[in-house]
Amino acid sequence: MHLQGKIILITLIFIWLEHSAFAQKEASIWYFGHNAGLDFNSNYYPLPLQNSVMQTQGGGTVISDKHSGELLFYSNGEKIWNKNHHVMDNGNDLFGTSSADQCALIVPFPGYPNRFYLFTIKAVYDNGIASNMYYSIIDMSVDNGLGGVTTKNKMLVSNVTENQIAVKQIMETIIGL
């Protein structure tokens, strides 16, 4: 291939990468600690937020609308709050612990844009092993779009650490997504 052809090919690859790498806005809002947060919807710099009602010594999780970046809900592993900062329908008494490193993790429900999984973990005991990992299902079409927990605290796996990560292929195997 001639140099000119290589330059054209590389240019086309960069154009394709720029187009396909357009970021979704699911992680536009962060809440953490004691009522603290950041809003990354600004084009220039993150804006500080103090409207969260969440109290957590460990991790928390937040999800925003993937198109607009508007807050959908957030959790400390023990409760789930909607975008109005009220406890979501059936959002109390989750089997997570707010002091765990990564007490909660939100994952979109494949094929259903209004549903989400919330994975929760209890705090680690002295032996370095947590009790269990649980999952709940949140349906955002409930309560006039504010969401509600439709399936709650289903045990998934035992003897886990306080850290979580979602990998699509593994989730498909474990949960049957």
N, C-alpha and C positions, 0 to 999 in steps of 0.2 A: 504494500500500500504506500502511495506517495505521501510526502509530508503534508501536502494540502488536504488530502483525504483524512489523514490522522487528526489534523486540527479540526476539521469539520466534525468528525466522529466524537472527539473529546468535547467540543462545544455542544453538540446534541445531547451527550450524556449529562453534562452539567445543567442544561436547560431542563432535561427530564428529572434529574435529582432535585432541582429547586422546586419544580412543580409538585413532585410526589412527596417531598419532605415538608409540605405545609403543615404546621403544627396544629393539632387539635387543642381545644382549650379546656380539656377535662381537669387539668391541674392548675387552673388560673388563680384559685383561691387556696391559701394555706392557713390553717388554724393550728395552734400549738400552745403548750404551757397553760398559763392562767389568763384566759380571755384575750390572747394575742393572736395576730394574724397578719398576712400580707396578701395584697391584691396585685396580681401580675397582668391585669388587663390593660394597663397603661402601656403605651408604645415606648415610653422613655425609662421609667424606673418603677419598682414595686412601691405601692402605697401601703402604709401601715394601717392595720385594722384593729379596733378594740371592741367590736360588736359581738364576738363569740361569747357564748355562755359556758363553753367547755373548760373544764379543769382537768389537767392531766400532768402527771409527773413523767410519764413515758411518752409513747407515740400516740398519735391520733391519725385520722384519715378524713379526707375531704374529697368530694367530687363536684365538678361544675358541669354545666351544659357544654357538650363538645363543640357547639357552633358559636354560642354567644359568650361563654365563659361565666355565665350567671350561676351563682351558688345553687346547688340542688340539696345536698345534705352533708352532715359530718358526724363523726362518732369518736368517742374515747374508749370504745370497747365495752362500756357499761350502759351507755345510752346513745340514741341517735336523735339529732336535732335537724329539723327541716330548715329551709331557707329563711324562715321568719324567726329562727332561733328558739323555737318551741319544740319540746319532745315530740317526735313523730308518733303517729298512731301505733300502739304496741311496741314503742321504741325504748321502753324501760327494761331493766332486769336482764340485760344481755350477759352471757357467760364469759366476758372478757374482764381484764383488770387494767385500769388506767395507768398503773405503775409499770406495766410490762414495756419493754423496749419498743416493740411494734405490736401493740395490743389489738389493732384492727386494720383491716385492709379491704377497700372497696374494689370490686371487679365488675365491669359491665357484663350483663347476662347475654351471651351470644344469641343473636337472632331476635332479641326482644329489647328494643331501645329504651323502653320505660322500666326495665327491671335491672336490678343489681344484686350481686352477692356481697355480703359483708362477712368476712372471716374474722373471728375473734379468738384470742388466746389468753389463758390465765397466766398470772405471774409465775416466774420460775421459783422453784423451791430450793432448799439448801443443796440438794444433789445436782443442781443445774438442769433439771428436767421440769418442764411445765406439765400441768395435768393433761389437758386435751385441747384440740383445736375444734372450733365449732363454726357453723355457717348459718346465716339467716338470709332471707330473700326480701328485698325491698321492691315494692311496686309503686312507681311514681304516678300512676293513674288514679291511685286511691286518694281520698280526702281532697278533692278538687285540685289535684296536681301537686299537693304538698307531700304526698307519699305516705306509705304505711308498710309495716313489717307484716308480710303474709305467711312466712315460714320462719320459725325462730329457734335458735339454739340447737340445731341438729349436729350431733357429734360426728366429726369427720375422721379424726386420727388421734391416737394417744401418744404420750411421751415425746412432745415436741419442744423446741427451744422457743425463746421469745421473739424470734425474727421470722418475718414472712416475706415471700416474693411470689408473684404470680407468673407462671409460664404456661402459655396456652396449651401446649401439647401434654404437659403433665396434668393440668386440670381436666382435659378431655378424658384422660385415662382414669383418674381418681373419681371424678364426679359424673362422668359420662356426658360431658357437654356436647 
